[in-house]
Amino acid sequence: MRNRLPKGYIYKRNAIWWVQWKYKNRPYAESLGTKSKEEAKILFVNKINHVKASIGDGSFLEKYSDEKPIPKPENGILLNDAWAVYLRSVNRPDTGKATLEQYAYQFNTFVTWTGEKHPEIKTISSVTKLVAREFASYVAETKSANTFNKYMRFLQMVFRVLNDNLDIEINPWDNINRKKADTHSKRDFTKEEVESILSKAHGDIFTLCLLGSSTGFRMEDCCLLEWQEINLKDRIIKRAPLKTKSSTGKIVRMYMFNTLYDHLKLLIMTSKGKYVCPHIAELYCRDRGATVSRRIQRFLHKECGIELYRQLSDGRKITEVGFHSFRHHFCTLAEENGVDEMVVKEILGWGSPYMKKIYTHLSDEYIIEQMKKMEETPKSEANSMPPASTSTKDMSSEDLFSLAQSIQEELKRRQKAS
């Protein structure tokens, strides 16, 4: 495995600033000889550049002894500085920007809780197993089982990285049992609820809801959709979803139905900037969608009269409806209208067939209708749906979307006829 060039970080010991870095999984440290943090920052850059140069010309091992003990920071790493130290650590996982923002929020939650419940704890090494389990109990009482597991895995990882810098072997987050993940997924919107939502929404909220119901995109992708990703001429939206952008980078292609197409054609005439919903995009970037999510929830509950929560048998309340319900609605609608499964998988960007089970919610009426077909005589060819290709494996994305479009138009024709 290729050894990366060290990045390093500075810390204070006995009022003097030190620089520490890692190379080939071995730690190195050296005094910068100054009490000034500003001067230390300048010396740090020069030192790391010198280290990188010595690695490049092969003289590193002659200049730096890997047997030299690493002095520990005075009083350990302060909790308030720990996240910055973690980010500069060379032994942390290579994590995407969006995930790091979520990690920062989770770590700040722990630091804030510690400041309120245990103000005597100032450093990472002062966090005991007892304190870790107390925080775990707090998370378990206030968060879902899925979120609890994420917190515990994350904090275990952060302390492993930080304790490695300090040569501390004990990790207070080890041996905390994970909880059985919740299997309660959000329900989909009914057809009547979607019609009510779109009739009562206005401005950016209308555009956001129309995008969600017409594309099945997640909220973050609807909020940050850019005009350059929209081809009005071919009625195609091409976007790499944020959730998979850093891992696969796969582009999802979506055909625009008439309502969305007509709305975007009008919207682009007065739009300014790169985002379809510039104000919503600004709000989303401010706090990763927390404000936008609250606005959507408030709109759904107060203006549309939709109940957002469901009481479980154990007394907990879970969020049953949210913006993500548009994605469930889109999948269910596609399933009930007979859209080819390969098309749905392509549009929603699924990598696992298990996702179909999570997102599809067939209605009682649809099940009854399908069961009745078993007693009916075959319909005439003139009344049948446009025939799909016997195989979609070799079809291009344009053919897949043309198929979806023809199915949609046929369904509309039948609705008018009835």
N, C-alpha and C positions, 0 to 999 in steps of 0.2 A: 504493500500500500504506500502511495506517495506521501512523504512527510511535508506538511504545509509549512510555509514560513511563519514564524511566531508573530503574534500581535502584541501580547503582553498587557500589563496594567500597572498602575502605581498604587502604593499604599503607604501609610505612615507607621513608623516604628521609633519609639523614643524621640518624638518630635522631629525626626528626620524622615524624608521621603525616600522610598525604595522603589525599584522597578523589578517586576517579576515576569518571566515568560516561560514557555515550555517548548522543548524541541525534542522530537523522537520520544514523546511521552515522559520526558524527564524535566523536572522544574529547575529553573535557574533564577538567581536573584542577585542584585547588586545595589549598593547604596548610591543615591544620587547626590548626597552630601549637602542638601539644602533643606531649610525649614519653610521655604516659600513654595506654595503649591503652583503658582504661575510659572516660576522658574523650573520647577520639577517637570511640568508639562513639556517645556521646551527641551530639557535634558532627556526626557523620556523618548521623544521623537528621534533625537540624535542617537541615543543608545540602541533603540530597536533597529534603526537603519544600519548602524554599525554591525549589529548582530546578523542581520539579513545578508550584509555584504560578506561577512566572514563565512557564512554558510555557503554563499555562492562561490567564493574562491577556495573553499576547503580548509580554511585556517581556524574554523570554529573550535574544534576540540583542543587545539593548541592554546587557545586564549581562555577558554572557560572549562573549569574542572567540573565534571558531572558528579563528583563525590562531595562537593561543598554543600554543607547543610543549609537549608532554606530557613532564614529567621521568620518567625510568625509575626503577623501584624500585631501591633500593640493592642491588647485587650480583644483581639479577634476582629472579625468583620462586623461592623455595625449593621443592624437590621435595615436602617434607612439607606445604607450604601450598598446593601447586598445585591440588589437587582442590577445596579451599574457594574458591580464586580462580575456578576454572572454573565452579563452581556459581553464583557471583555475577556472572559475565560476561553482559552483555546481548546479546552476539553469538553465544551458543551456541544450538544447536537446542532447541526446546521438546520435552523428552523426558518420558515418563511415569515415575512413581515406581519401578515395578518395574524398568524398564530402567536408570534411574539407579543403582539398587542394584547391578545387574550391572556397570555401568560402574565404579562405585567399587571393586568387588572386583578387576576387571581392572587398574585403575590402581594399586591397592595392591600387586598382584603385581609390576608393573613397578618400583615404588619399592623394595619389599623386595629384589628381584633386584639392583637397582642398588646398594643399600646393602651387599650381600654381595660383589658382583663388582667394583664401582667406587666404593668409599667416598669417593673424591676428588671425585665429582660431587655437587654440592649444589643446583644450580639447574637450571631448565628450559633456559636458554640454554647450559648446559654439556653437554647431551646431543648428541653428535655423530652423524653418519651411521654411523660405525664402531660406536659403542655400540648404536645402533638395530638394525643388522644382526646384531650379536652376540646381542641379546635375541630377535630374530626367529628365529635359529638355535635358541636355547633353547626357544622356544615350539614350533617345528616338530618338535623331538625329543620333546617331552613331551605335545603336544596333537594332536588330529586336524586334518586339513586345513581342515575347516569352522571349528573354533575358532581356528586360526591366522589365517584370513582376517578373522574378527571382531575379533581383537586388533589386527591391523594397521590395519584401517579405523578402529577406535575411537581408537587412539593418534594416527593421522594427523589425525583430527578435533580431538582435545583440544589437540594442539600447534598446530594452525592457529588455534584460538580464543585460546590463551594468547599465542602469538607475535604475533597481531594486536594484543593489548593492549600489547605491547612494541615494536611496529613492526619485528619481525624477519621477514624474508622467507623465510629458509631453514627448511624443515621436514625434519628428519632421517628422517621416515618416508615421504617421497615416493620413488617409484620402487622400492619393495620389491614384487617380483612376488607376486601372489596364487597360491595353490596350487589345483590342480584339486580341486573338492569331492568328498568321499567320497560314493559312491552306496550304501553299505552301510546299509540300514535294519534296525531291530530285527526279529527274527522274531516271529511270534505264538505264544502258548501253544497247545499241543494241548489237546483236550478232557480228556484224562486228567490233564494237568498242572494245569489249572484245578480239576478235582475234587480232586486231591491238595492243592493250595494251600488251598482252602476247608475241607477236612477237618482240616488241621493248624494253621490260623491261629486265633487267639483274640483277644478284646478288640478294641481299636481297629484292630489289624492286620487282623482278620477283616472288620470293617466297611469298612475302606479297600479291601481286595481285592475284596469283594463289590460295592462301588460301581464299582470299575474294570472288573470283568468284566461287570457288568449294564448299565452306561451308556456305556462307551467314553470317559468323561471323562478328561482328563489328570490327572496326579497332583496338581498344585496345586489343581485344582477339586474333587477328591475330599477333599483335606485341609481346604479352607476352605469346604466346603459348609455352608450355614446352614439351620436349621429353617424359617425364613421362606420359603425357596425350595422347600420341599416341601409339596405339597398331597396329604395322605393320602386325603382324601375322593375326589378325582378321579384319584388315583394318577399324578400328574404332577409332575415336577421341572422347574422353570424357573430357568435360571441363565445369566448372561452370562459366558462363559469369560474368564479373566484375559488370555489371549493376545490376544484381539481386543476386550476391553472398552473400551480407550482409543481404538481406531481405528474400529470399527463399532458397538460397544455392543449387538450383536445378541443376543437371548435365545434360548438353545437349550432346546428342550422335549423331555423324555424320559419315556416311559411306564415305570412300575415293574412289572417282572415279579414273580411271586408270591413268590419267595424273598426278594428285596430288600424288597418291600412288607411281608411278614410280619415281617422283621427290624427294619425301621424303626418299625413299629407297637409292637413290644416295647421298642425302645430309647428311644423318646421318653417312655415312662412313667417312666424313671429318669434321663433326661438333664437336665443343668443347663447353663445358658448358651445362647449363640446358635448354637454350632457343633455339628454332628452328632458330630464327633470332637474334643472340646475339647483333649485332651492333644496329639494329632497337630497340630492347628491352632497350638497354642503353639510346638511344635517347629519347624514350618514357618516361622512368622514370625520365629523367632530367627535362622535362617541361610538363608532362602529354600529350604528343603527338603533341604539337604545331609545333615542328620542323619536325616531320614525316609527319604531315598533309600538311605543306607547300611544302615539297619535292614531295609528291604525286601530289599535285595540279600543281606544276611546271612541273612535268613529263607529266601529262595528257595534259596540255595546249601546252607546247613547243615541246614535242617530238611526241605526238599523235594527235596534232591539234584539241583537243576537246574544245569547248567553255564552260567555266565554269559558266558564269553568265547569268541571264536573267533580262531584264528591265521590271519593272512593270509599270502600267498605272499612278501610283502616282510619278513616277520618280526614285523610289528606285531600286537598283540592289540587287538581291538575288542570293546566290550560288545555282545553279541548279544541279551541278555535283560534286561529290567527292568520296572518298573511300566508303562511305555509299551506293553509287549507285550500288556497287557489291551486296549488300544485297537485294536491290530492283530487280536487274537483276536475282538473284537466285530465288526469290519468283515468279517472272513473268514466268521464265523458267519452274519452277515446275508446275505452274498453267496451262500453255499452253500444257505441256506434260502429263497432267492428273494425276499427282502425288496426292495421297490421301491427303485430307485436314488435316487429323489427323497427317499424317507423317510430313507435312510442319510445323504444329503447334508445334510438338515435337522437330523438328530440330531447328527451330528459337526461341524456348523458349517463345512463345506467351502465355500470360494469358488472352488476350481479343480478341474476334472475330473481333473487330473494326480494329485491326492491319492489317488484311487481306485486308481491303479496302484501307489502306494507301500504302501498299507495292505492290499490284498487279496492273500492267499496261498492259492490254491486247492490243496487236498490232491490227491495222486495218486488216492486212492480216489474223490474227488468227480469228477475229470476222467474217470476210467474209467466211473463210473456214468452220467455225462451222455452219454458216447460210446455206451454200450450202448443208451441210449434211442432212438438212431437206427435200431436194428434191431428195436425192440419195436413191437407194435401199440398204437394209442392205448388208454389206460386208460378204464374206464367213468367216467361222469360222477360217480357216487357216490364214486369213489376219488380224485377230483381235488381239488386245493387250492381253497380258497375263492377265487372269481374276483375279481381286482383290477379296479379301475376302469380303463377304457381310457385314461384320462388323469389324471394327478395334479396337473396344473398349477393347476386351479381348486379343488382340495380344501383344506379348512381344516386347520389343524394337528391339531385333534381327530380329524378323519376319517383323517388320515395315521396317527395313533397307534392308532386303532381298527383300522385295517388291519393294522398291525404286531402288535397284540394277537391278532387272529383267526388270523394266520399262526402265531404262537407257540403258541396253544392247540391248533391243528390238528396241529402237529408233536409236541406232547406226547401227543396222543391216539394218533398213529400209533406213537410209541415204546412206549406201553403195550400197544398191540395186537400189536406184533411181539415 
